[in-house]
């Protein structure tokens, strides 16, 4: 098994539905059973109960602020959160498949070995579930890590003391590709237990100047980068150099603009879109 981990955020867009007859392997609803982070189940249930109480008690304006949507999207957020305990399940990877980053990963067309590496080595930081593996079975839901709930406060603050020890332990002595947005990274107190961690900045040239890639274009780059990581089993910087020089026709690794901090064992690398 490769000694790498890919840290990912969930997608705002969710695939509806699921299999109503799927075994509840995730089992956040009742007692713990087997999933990769089942020690989180009591904390997940507590947050779900709080979320559903908020949905029942708050007015539409307040709920719009919680979920960051309005109109039909708000109605859907209310509905799916109200139905969490009875909803059909599907894997997190399938649930998040409408998201731009997940679509760009192109999981279905990855070789079997690369698919297995993503399933076994991906960790998703979720606003409702804390930590997930891509093949954990989950219901449809709507709660971002950036949300704030009455009587709970910011969701990232809720999860930080709970998930940090577990995540730090799971990352021990591993090569970590950190593709998290800052709000998800802030839900984790990093103890630097890994061999190395790599944060990735994507840039492009506009009017002769380098500018950060943002929005959906950034999500595309992140997804394609995950595709590279799991295909190449990338566990060191040399893998990135070789891929950039020999195989990538879109991204160039700017080693001169990249930095390494020995104290935190963290690379901050710059990939430039050609």
C-alpha positions in Angstrom: 0.0 0.0 0.0 1.5 3.4 -0.9 2.4 5.8 1.9 0.5 8.7 0.6 -2.7 10.5 1.6 -4.7 13.0 -0.5 -6.7 15.5 1.6 -9.9 16.7 -0.1 -12.9 18.9 0.5 -16.5 17.7 -0.3 -18.5 19.2 -3.1 -21.3 21.7 -2.6 -23.3 19.9 -5.3 -24.6 16.5 -4.3 -25.9 13.6 -6.3 -29.5 12.9 -5.1 -30.9 9.5 -4.3 -29.0 6.4 -3.4 -29.7 2.8 -2.7 -32.4 2.4 0.0 -31.3 -1.2 0.5 -27.6 -0.5 0.9 -26.2 -1.9 4.1 -25.7 0.9 6.6 -22.0 0.3 6.9 -21.4 3.9 7.7 -24.0 3.6 10.6 -23.8 7.2 11.9 -27.4 6.6 12.9 -27.1 3.9 15.6 -24.1 2.1 17.1 -20.6 2.1 15.7 -19.8 -0.4 13.0 -17.0 -0.5 10.4 -16.0 2.6 8.6 -12.7 4.2 8.6 -13.5 6.9 11.2 -16.3 5.2 13.2 -15.2 6.8 16.5 -16.7 10.0 15.1 -20.2 8.5 15.0 -21.5 10.0 18.3 -20.2 13.5 17.3 -21.8 13.1 13.9 -25.1 12.2 15.4 -24.9 15.1 17.8 -24.3 17.5 14.9 -27.1 16.0 12.8 -29.5 16.3 15.7 -28.5 20.0 16.2 -28.8 20.7 12.5 -32.3 19.2 12.3 -33.3 21.2 15.3 -32.1 24.3 13.6 -34.1 23.4 10.5 -37.2 23.0 12.6 -36.8 26.1 14.7 -35.3 28.8 12.5 -37.0 31.0 9.9 -36.1 31.0 6.3 -33.9 34.0 6.4 -31.8 32.5 9.2 -31.5 29.2 7.4 -30.4 31.0 4.2 -27.5 32.4 6.2 -26.6 29.0 7.6 -26.6 27.2 4.2 -25.5 30.1 2.0 -28.3 29.6 -0.5 -31.8 30.8 -1.2 -34.9 30.0 -3.2 -35.2 26.4 -4.5 -31.7 25.6 -3.3 -32.6 26.6 0.2 -35.8 24.5 0.0 -33.7 21.5 -1.1 -31.2 22.1 1.7 -34.0 22.1 4.3 -35.6 18.9 2.8 -32.4 16.8 2.6 -31.2 17.8 6.1 -34.6 17.0 7.5 -34.5 13.5 5.9 -30.9 12.5 6.8 -31.8 9.6 9.1 -34.1 8.0 6.6 -32.4 8.9 3.4 -30.9 6.3 0.9 -27.1 6.0 0.9 -24.3 6.1 -1.7 -20.6 6.4 -1.5 -19.1 9.8 -0.7 -17.3 9.7 -4.1 -20.6 9.2 -5.9 -22.5 11.7 -3.7 -20.0 14.4 -4.6 -19.6 13.4 -8.2 -21.5 16.5 -9.6 -18.8 18.7 -8.1 -16.3 20.2 -10.5 -13.3 18.8 -8.7 -14.7 15.3 -8.5 -15.8 15.4 -12.2 -12.2 16.5 -13.1 -10.8 13.5 -11.3 -12.4 11.3 -13.9 -12.6 8.4 -11.5 -14.5 6.1 -13.9 -11.7 6.2 -16.4 -8.9 5.7 -14.0 -7.0 2.4 -14.2 -8.2 -0.1 -11.5 -5.1 0.4 -9.4 -5.4 4.2 -9.4 -9.1 3.9 -8.4 -8.1 1.7 -5.5 -5.4 4.2 -4.4 -7.9 7.0 -4.4 -10.4 5.0 -2.4 -7.8 3.8 0.1 -5.8 6.9 0.5 -8.2 9.8 0.1 -9.5 11.6 3.2 -12.4 14.1 2.8 -13.0 16.8 5.5 -16.8 17.1 5.7 -18.9 19.7 7.5 -21.4 17.2 8.7 -19.3 14.0 9.0 -15.9 15.3 10.0 -13.7 12.8 8.2 -14.7 10.5 5.4 -13.1 8.0 3.1 -14.3 8.2 -0.6 -16.2 4.8 -0.3 -18.0 5.6 3.0 -21.8 5.4 2.5 -23.5 8.7 3.2 -26.9 10.3 2.7 -27.6 13.5 0.8 -27.0 16.5 3.1 -26.1 20.2 3.1 -23.7 21.7 5.6 -20.5 23.5 4.7 -17.4 23.6 6.9 -17.8 27.4 6.8 -21.4 27.3 8.2 -22.2 28.5 11.7 -25.0 26.9 13.7 -26.9 28.4 16.7 -25.6 27.0 20.0 -22.7 25.3 18.2 -20.9 28.1 16.4 -18.6 27.6 13.3 -18.7 24.1 12.1 -14.9 24.1 11.6 -14.5 25.0 15.3 -16.8 22.2 16.3 -14.7 19.6 14.4 -11.2 20.9 15.1 -10.6 19.3 18.6 -12.5 16.1 17.6 -10.9 15.2 14.2 -7.4 16.6 14.7 -6.0 13.7 16.8 -7.5 11.2 14.5 -6.3 12.8 11.4 -2.8 13.4 12.7 -2.6 9.7 13.7 -3.7 8.6 10.2 -1.1 10.9 8.5 1.8 9.6 10.5 4.9 9.0 8.4 2.9 9.6 5.2 3.4 11.8 2.1 0.4 14.2 2.2 -1.0 16.0 -0.8 -3.1 18.8 0.8 -5.7 20.1 -1.7 -7.9 21.6 1.0 -9.4 25.1 0.8 -8.4 27.2 3.8 -11.7 26.8 5.6 -11.3 23.0 5.7 -7.6 23.3 6.6 -8.6 25.5 9.5 -10.7 22.6 10.9 -7.5 20.7 11.6 -4.8 21.4 14.2 -1.7 20.1 12.3 0.9 18.3 14.5 3.2 17.6 11.5 3.2 13.9 12.0 3.7 13.2 8.3 6.9 12.7 6.3 6.0 15.7 4.2 2.9 17.8 3.3 2.4 19.5 0.0 0.1 22.5 -0.5 -0.5 23.3 -4.2 -1.0 26.8 -5.6 -2.3 26.9 -9.2 -1.5 29.9 -11.4 -1.9 31.1 -15.0 -0.4 33.9 -17.0 -2.7 36.8 -17.9 -1.4 39.9 -19.6 2.1 38.9 -19.0 1.6 38.4 -15.2 1.1 35.3 -13.1 -2.3 35.3 -11.2 -3.8 32.6 -9.0 -6.5 30.4 -10.6 -9.7 30.6 -8.7 -13.4 29.4 -8.8 -14.4 26.5 -10.9 -11.1 26.6 -12.9 -9.3 26.0 -9.6 -11.5 23.0 -8.9 -10.7 21.6 -12.3 -7.0 21.9 -11.7 -7.3 20.2 -8.3 -9.3 17.3 -9.7 -6.8 16.8 -12.6 -4.0 16.9 -10.1 -5.6 14.2 -8.0 -5.9 12.1 -11.2 -2.1 12.5 -11.6 -1.3 11.6 -7.9 -3.3 8.4 -7.9 -2.1 7.3 -11.4 1.5 7.9 -10.6 1.5 6.9 -6.9 3.2 10.2 -6.3 5.1 10.0 -3.0 8.0 12.4 -3.5 8.9 15.6 -5.3 10.8 13.8 -8.0 7.5 12.2 -9.2 6.1 15.7 -9.7 9.2 16.9 -11.6 9.1 13.9 -13.9 5.4 14.3 -14.6 5.7 18.0 -15.2 8.6 17.6 -17.6 7.6 14.5 -19.5 3.8 13.9 -19.3 1.9 17.0 -18.4 0.8 19.2 -21.3 -1.1 21.6 -19.2 0.8 22.3 -15.9 4.4 23.2 -15.3 6.0 22.8 -11.9 7.7 26.1 -11.0 10.3 24.9 -8.6 11.9 28.3 -8.2 8.6 29.8 -6.9 8.1 26.8 -4.6 9.3 26.7 -1.0 10.0 24.1 1.8 9.7 24.7 5.5 11.9 22.2 7.5 10.2 22.9 10.8 6.7 22.0 9.5 7.9 19.6 6.8 5.7 21.5 4.4 6.2 22.2 0.7 4.2 25.1 -0.9 4.5 24.5 -4.6 3.4 26.4 -7.6 1.9 24.8 -10.7 1.5 27.0 -13.7 -1.1 26.4 -16.4 0.4 26.6 -19.8 
